Amino acid sequence: MAPGEVQIYAVPKAEDIAIPKGVKLNKISAHITEEKNGGAAVAMLYGAGLKEQDMGRPQIGIASIWWEGNPCNVHLLDLAKKIKEGCESEELVGLIFNTIGISDAITMGTEGMRYSLPSRDLIADSIESVVMGQYYDACISVPGCDKNMPGCLIAAARYNRPTIVVYGGTIQSGIRKLDCPGMGFKAGDEVNISDVLESWGSYVTGKIGEAERMDIIRHACPGAGACGGMYTANTMSSVLEVMGMSLPYSATTPAIYPEKKQECLRAAKYLKNLIALDIKPTDIMTRQAFLNAIVVVNILGGSTNAVLHLLAIARAANVDLTVDDFQEVANKTPCLADLRPSGRYYFEDVHKIGGIPALLKYLLNHTDLIDGSQLTVTGKTIAENLANVQELEFEHQKVIFPLENPIKKTGHLTILKGNLAPGSAVAKITGKEGTRFEGTALCFDNEDEITPALKAGKVKPGSVLIFRYQGPKGAPGMPEMLGPTAAIIGAGLGNSTALITDGRFSGASRGFIVGHVVPEALLGGPIALVEDGDRIVIDAEKRSIDWLVDEETQQQRRAKWEQGGTRPFKVKRGVLYRYARDVAPANVGAYCD
């Protein structure tokens, strides 16, 4: 195999699967009998276009998270139709249905971002409702943007019928047309969505002009696919594959590659086998599968959102998983991937060097970090899937570093605890930022305040920016703070400041950042009591986050805060009100069922 050539489907192939004879595949949909509903179901299915020969076949829900307003999702209906085509070739009845999506990038920095995390639960609720309500025998989900993947897995764990998830694929990087010396780039260099957000900080501080900024905006997103770095979508697609809930190579295959449509066509054969063998999501999503996923998130330098989502998925699957498990895994797992946002490469580059299978083969051969005995949607174990896969090589690629020369010897995800976050907080420390930061608090109760502060020069080296009332209940919806982190990077302050929030971060965020602070400010957590000028110490080595204010002063401030009474929710009706009312803290996954 030539360097960089990918062995697509060098795993148990769909055509090699032998479905046991005599196995009844329509186990669930067959329960809609005339005795129970008088033939109305059959009549409705005829009306929907099914033929007589379809009536005894398994019914497969195809859950497409398609909509036209986002490159992550714009192509998913086309992929769903390919999956349906594959179902037809396998004598399965594929029935496409849709659910909602929210673009994190489009809503970033706006009130709309408050709807992003709640959309995860809406997606899960809607897929569960259709699969259970319509008596589907199995489901193939087709997610694209960040909250789509965990929503699909939460639903799968709840309905627990044979399931495969087909990731919509990563976007390819764009190409700049103009030189941009103010950000250290030139014409012909690659550009992506995180550069757009960082360019705003460069623009407002006078480092670049309008023409340079518009060149970045115009060319950052060249077509379909999810944001191209090791951001949340690609972090969670990696989780899908490592946990065994998607087919090998699904995570890294770009959206517009022909192999993505081939994956869609193959999915039905694998699903038919899962139905025959009665392999359900909770047979695959075991505790060890979650630990495997946490390992690879650390290896790849993935998003802090993985903590939030994996905790919620594990709860849905009745798997015991806590934030402390993330730290235990990180303590023994190196960070090896030089991927955006803190590195040089894109997720498409991981595909070009062999994808997740090549990485897993390398880890299986040289470490005890991955349990290869875990079951996958191929009907075989991880180790069996990888039998004919070539492991990573290091002579011709620099995307993934070797174990003996890691980017960081331990994982980049750090669970912090201390008097500023008694419940816990999550930091993303790649090592490039250092491992300790001590500075002076500069507090913001509103994300909109950051741009005026930057323009006025209030944000200085040594500042610890506190963004509060951004938690699951406080915002409500726990918005991402990519706007502030990107603006700070663009302003040239990324290496000299830190940021702490009870909200969360986009996978595209970088810098010395700490999120998911529990308890959140709305509930009276210590983060609500911090004042400008207070000293804060973040120590990734000690895994601590300390607020250097004496106990007496803390108590005085708490008494003053409590005089204001119980803080009301910012909304009184609708989705965000229900979310604020029901949502659990971030350190248990911000679930709301």
C-alpha positions in Angstrom: 0.0 0.0 0.0 1.4 3.4 -1.0 2.0 6.0 1.8 -1.2 7.9 2.5 -3.4 5.4 0.6 -6.5 4.4 2.7 -7.6 0.8 2.9 -11.3 1.6 2.7 -13.4 -1.3 4.1 -10.4 -3.5 4.8 -12.8 -4.9 7.4 -15.4 -7.6 7.3 -17.2 -6.6 4.0 -21.0 -6.4 3.7 -21.0 -9.0 0.9 -19.3 -11.5 3.2 -22.0 -11.4 5.8 -24.1 -14.5 5.9 -27.6 -13.9 7.4 -28.7 -17.1 9.2 -31.6 -18.8 7.3 -35.0 -18.8 8.8 -34.4 -15.9 11.1 -37.4 -13.6 11.3 -36.3 -10.0 10.8 -39.5 -8.1 11.2 -39.8 -8.8 14.9 -41.1 -5.4 16.0 -43.1 -4.1 13.1 -44.9 -7.5 12.8 -46.6 -6.7 16.1 -48.8 -4.1 14.4 -51.4 -6.8 13.7 -54.9 -6.5 12.5 -56.1 -7.8 15.9 -54.5 -4.8 17.5 -55.3 -2.0 15.1 -57.9 -3.4 12.7 -55.7 -3.2 9.6 -55.3 0.6 9.8 -51.5 0.4 9.8 -51.5 -1.7 6.6 -53.9 0.7 5.0 -51.8 3.7 5.9 -48.6 2.0 4.5 -50.4 1.3 1.2 -51.3 4.9 1.1 -47.7 5.9 1.7 -46.6 3.9 -1.4 -45.6 0.5 0.0 -46.4 -2.6 -2.0 -47.8 -5.9 -1.0 -44.4 -7.6 -0.8 -43.2 -4.9 1.6 -45.8 -5.7 4.3 -43.9 -8.6 5.8 -40.5 -7.0 5.6 -38.6 -5.3 8.4 -39.2 -1.6 8.6 -36.1 0.6 9.1 -36.3 4.1 10.3 -33.8 6.4 8.5 -33.4 9.4 10.8 -31.9 12.2 8.7 -30.9 15.4 10.5 -31.2 17.3 7.3 -31.8 20.9 6.7 -30.6 23.4 4.1 -29.2 26.1 6.2 -25.9 24.6 7.3 -23.0 22.9 5.4 -22.8 20.2 8.1 -26.4 19.1 7.3 -27.2 20.3 3.8 -26.3 17.0 2.1 -27.8 14.6 4.6 -31.1 14.0 2.8 -29.1 12.8 -0.2 -27.2 10.4 2.1 -30.5 9.2 3.6 -31.8 8.4 0.1 -28.6 6.3 -0.6 -29.3 4.5 2.7 -32.9 3.8 1.6 -31.5 2.5 -1.7 -29.3 0.1 0.2 -32.3 -1.0 2.2 -34.3 -1.8 -0.9 -31.4 -3.9 -2.2 -31.6 -5.9 1.0 -35.4 -6.3 1.0 -35.8 -4.0 3.9 -38.3 -1.2 4.0 -36.4 2.0 4.6 -38.6 4.9 5.7 -36.9 8.3 5.9 -37.9 10.8 8.6 -36.4 14.0 9.7 -35.5 15.9 12.9 -34.2 19.3 13.8 -30.7 20.7 13.7 -29.0 23.9 15.0 -25.8 25.3 13.5 -23.4 26.1 16.3 -21.3 28.3 13.9 -24.3 30.3 12.7 -25.7 30.9 16.2 -22.3 31.5 17.8 -22.3 34.7 19.9 -26.0 35.2 19.5 -29.1 34.4 21.6 -29.6 31.5 19.2 -26.6 29.7 20.7 -28.8 29.0 23.8 -30.7 26.5 21.6 -27.7 24.5 20.6 -27.3 22.1 23.6 -31.0 21.7 24.1 -31.2 20.6 20.5 -29.3 17.5 21.5 -32.2 16.4 23.6 -34.8 17.4 21.1 -33.0 15.2 18.5 -32.9 12.3 20.9 -36.6 12.7 21.9 -37.8 12.9 18.3 -35.8 9.9 17.1 -36.9 7.9 20.1 -40.5 8.9 19.5 -40.6 7.9 15.8 -38.8 4.6 16.2 -40.9 3.6 19.2 -44.2 5.1 18.0 -44.0 3.6 14.5 -42.8 0.2 15.7 -39.6 0.3 13.5 -37.5 -2.8 13.7 -34.2 -0.9 13.5 -32.8 2.5 12.7 -30.0 4.1 10.7 -29.3 7.7 11.8 -27.6 10.3 9.6 -26.1 13.1 11.8 -23.9 16.0 10.7 -23.4 19.0 13.2 -22.2 18.9 16.8 -25.2 17.9 18.8 -26.5 15.5 16.2 -24.2 12.6 17.1 -24.9 12.5 20.9 -28.6 13.0 20.2 -28.6 9.9 17.9 -26.8 7.8 20.5 -29.0 8.9 23.4 -32.0 7.9 21.3 -30.4 4.6 20.3 -29.7 3.7 24.0 -33.4 4.5 24.9 -35.2 2.6 22.2 -32.4 -0.1 22.1 -33.1 -1.6 18.7 -30.5 -2.5 16.1 -28.9 0.7 15.0 -26.1 2.1 12.8 -25.1 5.7 12.7 -23.7 7.1 9.4 -21.8 10.3 10.0 -22.4 12.9 7.3 -18.7 13.6 7.0 -16.1 16.3 7.6 -15.8 19.4 5.4 -12.7 20.1 3.3 -10.6 23.1 4.1 -10.9 26.3 2.0 -8.1 28.2 0.3 -7.2 31.9 1.0 -7.0 34.2 -2.0 -5.2 37.1 -0.2 -2.2 37.5 1.9 -3.0 38.1 5.6 0.2 39.1 7.4 -1.6 40.3 10.4 -2.6 36.7 11.2 0.5 35.1 9.8 -1.0 33.7 6.6 -0.5 34.1 2.9 -2.6 33.5 -0.2 -2.9 29.8 -0.9 -2.9 28.7 2.7 -5.8 26.7 4.1 -8.6 28.4 5.9 -11.5 27.1 8.0 -14.3 28.3 10.3 -12.2 28.9 13.4 -10.0 31.3 11.3 -13.2 33.3 10.6 -13.9 33.7 14.3 -10.3 34.5 15.2 -10.2 37.1 12.4 -12.8 39.2 14.3 -10.4 39.8 17.2 -7.7 40.7 14.7 -10.0 43.0 12.9 -11.3 44.9 15.9 -7.8 45.4 17.2 -6.6 46.7 13.9 -4.3 43.8 12.9 -6.1 43.1 9.7 -8.4 45.1 7.3 -11.9 44.5 5.9 -10.6 43.0 2.6 -8.5 40.4 4.5 -11.4 39.5 6.8 -13.9 39.1 4.0 -11.4 36.9 2.1 -11.3 34.6 5.1 -15.1 34.6 5.5 -15.7 33.9 1.8 -13.4 30.9 1.5 -13.6 29.2 4.9 -16.5 26.8 4.0 -16.1 25.5 0.5 -19.0 23.0 0.6 -20.8 20.3 2.5 -19.5 18.7 5.7 -19.0 19.4 9.4 -16.3 21.9 10.6 -13.0 20.4 9.6 -10.8 20.5 12.6 -10.8 18.3 15.7 -13.9 20.2 16.8 -17.0 18.8 18.4 -18.6 17.2 15.3 -15.4 15.3 14.4 -14.7 14.5 18.0 -18.1 12.9 18.3 -17.8 11.1 15.0 -14.6 9.6 16.3 -16.5 8.5 19.4 -19.2 6.9 17.2 -16.6 4.8 15.4 -14.5 3.9 18.4 -17.5 2.8 20.4 -18.5 0.6 17.5 -21.8 2.4 16.6 -20.7 3.4 13.1 -18.8 1.5 10.4 -15.0 1.7 10.1 -13.8 4.9 8.3 -17.2 6.6 8.9 -15.6 9.2 11.2 -13.0 10.5 8.9 -14.4 10.1 5.4 -15.1 13.6 4.0 -18.7 14.5 3.1 -18.1 14.8 -0.6 -15.9 11.7 -1.1 -17.5 8.9 -3.1 -16.7 6.5 -0.2 -19.3 8.3 1.9 -22.1 7.3 -0.4 -20.7 3.8 -0.6 -20.9 3.6 3.2 -24.5 4.6 3.0 -25.3 1.8 0.5 -23.5 -0.8 2.6 -25.1 0.2 5.9 -28.3 -1.8 5.3 -26.5 -5.1 4.9 -24.7 -4.6 8.2 -28.0 -3.6 9.8 -29.7 -6.7 8.5 -27.0 -8.7 10.2 -27.5 -6.9 13.5 -31.3 -7.6 13.3 -30.6 -11.3 12.6 -28.1 -11.6 15.5 -30.3 -9.4 17.7 -27.4 -7.0 18.5 -28.7 -3.9 20.1 -27.0 -0.6 21.0 -26.6 -1.4 24.7 -24.8 -4.6 23.7 -22.2 -2.4 22.0 -22.2 0.7 24.2 -20.6 -0.9 27.3 -18.6 0.8 30.0 -15.4 -0.4 28.3 -16.6 1.0 25.0 -17.0 4.4 26.7 -13.5 4.1 28.1 -12.1 3.3 24.6 -13.8 6.4 23.3 -12.3 8.6 26.1 -8.9 7.3 25.2 -9.2 8.3 21.6 -10.7 11.7 22.4 -7.5 12.3 24.4 -5.2 10.9 21.7 -6.8 13.2 19.1 -7.0 16.3 21.3 -10.8 16.3 21.0 -13.4 18.8 22.3 -14.4 19.4 25.9 -18.0 18.8 24.8 -17.1 15.1 24.7 -17.2 15.1 28.5 -20.7 16.5 28.5 -22.0 14.2 25.8 -20.5 11.0 26.9 -21.8 11.4 30.4 -25.3 12.0 29.0 -25.1 9.0 26.6 -23.8 6.7 29.3 -26.7 7.7 31.5 -29.2 6.8 28.7 -27.4 3.5 28.3 -27.4 2.8 32.0 -23.6 2.7 32.1 -21.8 4.0 35.2 -19.6 6.8 34.0 -18.4 9.9 35.9 -16.2 13.0 35.3 -13.5 11.2 37.4 -13.3 8.5 34.8 -12.2 11.1 32.3 -9.3 12.1 34.5 -8.3 8.5 35.2 -8.1 7.9 31.4 -6.3 11.2 30.7 -3.7 10.4 33.3 -2.4 7.4 31.3 -3.2 8.6 27.7 -1.0 10.8 25.6 -2.1 13.5 23.2 -0.7 12.5 19.8 -2.6 14.4 17.1 -1.4 17.7 15.6 -4.9 18.8 14.7 -6.8 22.1 14.5 -7.6 24.2 16.5 -4.3 24.1 18.4 -2.4 22.1 15.8 -1.8 22.3 12.0 -3.9 19.6 10.3 -7.5 18.9 9.5 -9.6 15.8 10.0 -9.5 15.0 6.3 -5.7 14.6 6.8 -6.4 11.8 9.4 -8.5 10.0 6.7 -5.6 10.3 4.2 -3.3 8.4 6.6 -5.7 5.5 7.3 -8.4 7.0 9.5 -9.5 5.8 12.9 -8.8 2.1 12.0 -5.1 2.8 11.4 -4.9 4.7 14.7 -6.7 1.9 16.6 -4.5 -0.7 15.0 -1.4 1.2 16.2 -2.8 1.6 19.7 -3.8 -2.1 19.9 -0.4 -3.2 18.7 1.7 -1.0 21.0 -0.4 -0.2 24.1 -3.0 -1.6 26.5 -5.2 1.5 26.1 -7.8 0.0 23.8 -9.9 -3.1 24.6 -10.2 -4.8 21.2 -12.7 -7.3 22.4 -15.6 -4.8 22.2 -18.4 -5.5 19.8 -19.2 -3.2 16.9 -22.0 -2.8 14.3 -20.1 -5.0 11.8 -21.2 -7.9 14.1 -17.5 -8.4 15.0 -15.1 -7.0 17.5 -12.8 -4.0 17.1 -9.8 -6.4 16.8 -11.6 -8.6 14.2 -12.4 -5.5 12.2 -8.8 -4.4 12.2 -7.3 -7.8 11.3 -6.4 -6.6 7.7 -5.8 -3.0 8.5 -2.3 -1.5 8.2 -1.3 0.5 11.3 -0.1 4.1 11.3 3.3 4.7 10.0 5.4 7.8 10.8 7.9 8.1 8.0 5.5 9.8 5.6 3.0 11.7 7.8 3.2 14.2 10.7 -0.5 14.3 11.6 -0.2 11.8 14.4 2.9 11.7 16.5 4.4 8.4 17.7 3.9 7.2 21.3 7.5 7.8 22.1 7.3 11.4 21.1 3.8 12.7 22.1 2.6 16.2 21.9 1.7 15.8 25.6 2.5 12.8 27.7 -1.0 12.8 29.3 -4.4 13.7 28.0 -5.4 17.3 27.3 -8.8 17.0 29.0 -8.3 17.9 32.7 -11.0 17.7 35.4 -10.4 20.5 37.8 -11.8 21.0 41.3 -11.3 23.7 43.9 -13.1 26.4 45.8 -14.1 28.1 42.5 -15.6 24.9 41.2 -16.4 22.6 44.1 -18.4 20.3 41.8 -15.8 20.3 39.0 -14.8 22.1 35.8 -13.3 20.9 32.5 -10.1 22.3 31.0 -8.7 21.7 27.6 -4.9 22.0 28.1 -2.8 20.7 25.2 0.5 21.7 26.8 1.1 24.5 24.4 -0.5 26.9 26.8 1.5 25.8 29.7 0.0 23.9 32.7 -0.4 26.7 35.2 -1.9 30.2 35.1 -2.3 32.8 37.8 -4.0 36.0 37.0 -6.5 38.7 37.9 -10.2 38.3 37.4 -12.1 40.4 34.9 -15.8 39.5 35.1 -18.5 39.4 32.4 -22.1 38.6 32.9 -22.8 39.0 29.2 -20.9 37.7 26.2 -21.5 40.9 24.3 -19.3 42.8 26.7 -16.0 41.2 25.3 -15.7 43.3 22.1 -16.0 46.7 23.8 -13.5 45.5 26.5 -11.0 44.5 23.8 -11.4 47.8 22.0 -10.9 49.7 25.2 -7.8 47.7 26.1 -9.3 46.4 29.3 -8.2 42.8 28.6 -4.5 42.7 29.4 -1.9 40.0 29.7 -2.5 38.3 33.0 -6.3 38.7 32.8 -8.5 35.7 33.8 -11.8 36.4 32.0 -14.8 35.1 33.9 -17.9 34.5 31.8 -20.8 33.6 34.1 -24.5 33.0 34.1 -23.8 31.0 30.9 -24.7 27.6 32.5 -27.4 25.1 31.6 -29.9 26.9 33.7 -28.4 30.4 33.8 -28.2 31.2 30.1 -30.3 29.0 29.7 -28.9 26.4 27.4 -25.1 26.5 28.2 -23.9 28.4 25.1 -20.4 28.0 23.7 -17.9 30.7 24.4 -16.1 30.4 21.0 -16.7 34.1 20.3 -14.7 35.3 23.3 -12.0 32.7 23.0 -11.6 33.4 19.2 -11.6 37.2 19.8 -8.9 36.9 22.4 -6.7 34.7 20.1 -7.3 37.2 17.2 -6.3 40.1 19.5 -3.0 38.4 20.2 -3.8 37.6 23.8 -4.3 33.9 23.6 -1.0 33.0 25.3 -1.2 35.6 28.1 -4.8 35.3 29.3 -7.1 32.6 30.6 -10.9 32.2 30.4 -13.3 30.5 32.9 -17.0 29.9 32.4 -20.0 28.0 33.6 -20.9 27.7 30.0 -19.0 25.5 27.5 -16.6 25.8 24.6 -16.7 24.9 20.9 -14.2 22.3 19.9 -12.7 25.1 17.8 -11.8 27.1 21.0 -8.2 27.1 22.1 -6.1 28.8 24.7 -6.0 28.4 28.5 -9.7 27.7 28.9 -11.8 26.2 31.6 -15.5 25.5 31.2 -18.4 23.5 32.7 -17.9 25.2 36.2 -20.2 23.5 38.7 -22.2 24.8 40.6 -23.1 27.4 38.0 -23.6 31.1 38.8 -27.4 31.1 38.7 -27.4 28.5 41.5 -25.1 30.5 43.6 -21.9 28.8 42.7 -18.7 30.6 43.8 -18.2 31.8 40.2 -21.1 34.2 40.9 -19.2 35.8 43.8 -15.9 36.6 42.0 -15.1 40.3 41.5 -12.7 42.2 39.2 -9.2 42.1 40.7 -9.5 38.8 42.5 -6.6 36.4 42.1 -7.3 33.1 40.4 -4.9 30.1 40.0 -5.5 27.3 37.5 -3.1 24.4 37.9 -3.5 21.5 35.5 -0.8 19.5 37.2 -2.5 19.7 40.6 -5.9 19.6 38.8 -7.0 22.5 40.9 -8.9 25.8 40.3 -8.5 28.2 43.3 -10.0 31.5 44.1 -7.6 33.4 46.3 -10.1 35.2 48.5 -10.2 34.6 52.2 -13.2 32.8 53.7 -14.6 35.8 55.5 -14.7 37.8 52.3 -16.4 34.9 50.5 -19.1 34.7 53.2 -19.7 38.5 53.0 -20.1 38.3 49.2 -22.4 35.3 49.5 -24.7 37.1 52.0 -24.8 40.0 49.6 -25.6 37.8 46.6 -28.3 35.9 48.6 -30.0 39.2 49.5 -31.1 39.3 45.8 -33.2 36.3 46.4 -33.6 33.3 44.1 -32.6 34.2 40.5 -35.5 33.7 38.1 -35.0 32.0 34.8 -34.4 34.4 31.9 -37.3 32.8 29.9 -40.8 32.0 31.0 -42.1 29.8 28.2 -41.2 27.3 25.6 -38.2 25.1 24.9 -35.6 27.1 26.9 -37.9 27.4 29.9 -38.5 23.6 30.0 -34.8 23.1 29.6 -33.8 25.4 32.4 -36.4 23.8 34.6 -35.4 20.2 34.0 -31.7 20.2 33.1 -29.1 18.5 35.4 -25.7 20.0 36.1 -22.9 19.9 33.6 -20.8 17.5 35.6 -23.4 14.7 35.1 -24.0 15.5 31.4 -26.6 18.2 31.5 -29.3 15.7 30.7 -32.9 16.7 31.0 -35.0 13.5 31.0 
